Amino acid sequence: MRTLGLFSLTSLVIGCAAQEPSADPNPFLGNMENDGKEDSAYLNPDGTEVEIDLEGDVAGQAYQLPDAPATIGQFAMTYFRKKGTMYIESLAEDATAKDRAEWLVGTTWYAQNKVPAGATLKHWRLRGLNTVLLFAASKNPKVGDSFTAPVPQKPFSVFKDAAKTCADDDDHIGLDESVYWYRWEPEQTSCKIPLQDLKVTISKTASKTTSTVYPEFDQLVADKKLTAVIMFGEIDDGPITENETGMRNMKRYSGWLAAAGYKSVTAPLGERFEKVVNGTTVQIDLYSPKVFSGLDDFSHFANFQKALTEHEIVAWDGHSMLGASDFWARPTYPGTYQIFLYGGCLGYEYYVKPILHGKGDSWAKLDIMSSVVEVSADANEFAAPAIAKIVWALDHGYRASWRNILLTVRTNVGDSTFGVSGVRDNCFTPTGSRCH
């Protein structure tokens, strides 16, 4: 089973990203040897992926009800995320959300577009949402295992009904109806609005395989060149000065590359560093916040498009937009194999789907590494070790599986919140293709 994350919401509230440049050692000079542990099928050292079904009730105006399943799902997503065990794809703004909903009329389930005229809509379900389980929750999940999440009975008037009584105290995101799901805290004693226990059931588990999965190294180096770009978005508020966090992160990254023997060369955009590794030219471009500042930087969209069009590895280090930005759905994507290293918050929940859609809704030419939580690491902590490990593999028999890469990232980030989607059916191995 491959990951299909879906994205969310219409509010253009800035999400989150790391606030200070890291002081970690240079990963391009570090020891990238594998730890010797056997690889497994999954995409996260401490997690597994399953499919779940959501089922619950709703009360609201008739015109609001078609949006209810996706909206209520947002509250459940936040509840489980804050518990630190379950990370559900987000459905609130996905074009298929309404089509995927089913409603119970009498004793019969109907797809939303097949509901009989005049039927009263109350009980609904959404099926087949991809979800990451971490740590204890990931141990031997079984089809039929069920969980509950307290969610509002009336999801379209929570702010009006509850004010701040069911929200957390994270006031850096202003509280209103559109973002209440993100600040949802139903277990506070002050929360008195009518709630329901949303039923969450595991409906499918990932198939077990002993195959070790790798990046498609043969495709990456077929032309004797490996191209990567790291986009350092604006992190701080205010003007983009040389002391802005994103600018400082980029300067540190360029210093690491220079120390590791990469040569600075003329670049059509941003800064470019090159180094020949075992006959392959490794070309790494760095885009500063002045080149592309964030997922609302329409004035520099052409630079964003250039990054996606011209590079095999694309890393984003900046804010998410609480799932709202359509920047990942806008570009034209190349038909070649690419790896995306997504560093914005809740990348698994928000932005896997639009990138997948841009690549033709097929994982054949796509792998995406993303985080299931608010990212506390900058590109120097997640993208640098990932790319350094991939480059190391060029000179070490391509012995860097995706699990090896994720373990390297975990060591640098300090947790297992990054996983990778789209790799279960990758063909490459150091001893030949496993696809016949």
Secondary structure, DSSP 4 states (H G I P E B T S, - for coil): ---------S---------S------GGGS------PPP-SSSSTTEEEEEEEEEEE--S-TTTGGGHHHHHHHHHHHHHHHHTSEEEPP-TT-TTHHHHEEEEETTEEEEGGGPPTTPPP-EEEEEEEEEEEEGGGGSS--TT-EEEEEEESSTTSHHHHHTTTTB-S-TTS--SGGGGGGGB-TTSTT--S-EEEEEEEEEEEPPP--------HHHHTTTSEEEEEEEE---SSS---TTSHHHHHHHHHHHHHHHTTPEEE--SSSEEEEEEETTEEEEEEEE-TTT---TT-GGGHHHHHHHHHH-SEEEEES---TT---TTTSSPPPSS-EEEEE-STTHHHHTHHHHHHHTTS-STTEEEEEESS-----HHHHHHHHHHHHHHHHTTTT---HHHHHHHHHHHHSSS-EEEES-TT----TTS-S--
